[in-house]
Amino acid sequence: MRTILTGGKIVTPEHVLEQYVLILKDERIDAIIPKQQFSATEYDIVIDTAGKWITPGLIDIHTHGANLFDTMDASTKAFDSMGEFYAMRGVTSYLLTTGTAPNKDIRAVIDCFLNYKANKKGASPLGIHMEGPYLNFKRKGAQPAEYLRNPDPEEYRQWFKSGIIKLMTIAPELPGAYELIQYGIDIGVEFAVGHSVATCEQMISAIDHGLRQATHTFNGMNPMHHRIPGVVGVVLSDDRIYAQVIADGVHVHPVVVKALVKAKGFRKTILITDSIRATGLENGEYDLLGQTVYFKEGVARINSGGLAGSVLTMDTAVRNIMKFCDVDFVEAIRMASQTPAEALNIEDKIGRIYPGCRADIVVFDKHFMVETTLVGGKSVYQK
């Protein structure tokens, strides 16, 4: 059986196609053909998308949770609920993001995921993004200080043995960090700098070892000084680095977000949410890594007043980046789909509308609001 999307503007890697038909079959994108060459059969499911946008599914590579649940809950119920919420916001794939915690708690998340059968009603988890515990106390943010530590080969090699760690955020100035990067890169783990006070020289050395991303750029890093460029200066200037950004207008001023996109371009800027369990909920108090988070008027903070993740969603991030940076919808979608897929080296599988890729598709209306989300060609959300 085929699913056919017809009438909309199809966002492909190279062009926006009008008067074309998108054909999905067996969980894959089968073909994109001119409308006049297509004729449906009685067995086809035809979706009329006239006046709408057909885009790749959004990919959130940095999200801790939403809808009252968190990755660190380490439960099937949490993973299911998070995935269903993300699908409502146009997300078809994501990385379950951990936080700084004892080994046993991180291991519980890994073990839960190894036994997890993805919920057919929501977005599909790609694996785990480990944010910590190898981070710098001086830029810990909302990461619990008591569990921060230096890289431990016995510890991280056991985590990596699971095969599901896809991305790890580290402070590259810590003892043993370069060895960690080299070991992980050799087995397919990607690395990002974050919660770090690395010098310019330490950053360049980490990149030379294989580090390729910056976690929530500007947050958890020393401000750039014109004589002390540090992490931010290298991220902005080195074309090898992909820059994640939380485009909520709170974590980073819109003018600075615009400067980042001008420096990195939409091919090296990655939209993330860094969302926490309070996302999608009412004002109140919520838990984050054993700490109380106070969520009020769209901002989440810990008791010290520091920011504690966000309540941003990916569809809102797309609309925000258009507004902040004067980029068009196609460029904004690129930063939320193909670019994160490329940063994880999986652009041949997801993140693009291209024959052979998984049929992860979002239909947006003319106001750029999510109407339909399909994962593997199956509808998981309909407005």
PyMOL commands that set and color helices and strands:
alter all, ss='L'
color gray80, all
select helices_A, chain A and resi 35-37+71-73+76-88+103-114+137-139+145-147+153-161+177-186+200-209+230-237+254-264+314-325+329-336+338-343
alter helices_A, ss='H'
color red, helices_A
select strands_A, chain A and resi 2-6+9-11+16-17+20-25+28-34+45-48+53-56+58-63+65-66+69-70+91-98+124-131+165-170+190-193+213-214+242-246+269-272+284-288+291-296+299-301+361-364+370-375+378-382
alter strands_A, ss='S'
color yellow, strands_A
deselect
rebuild
show_as cartoon
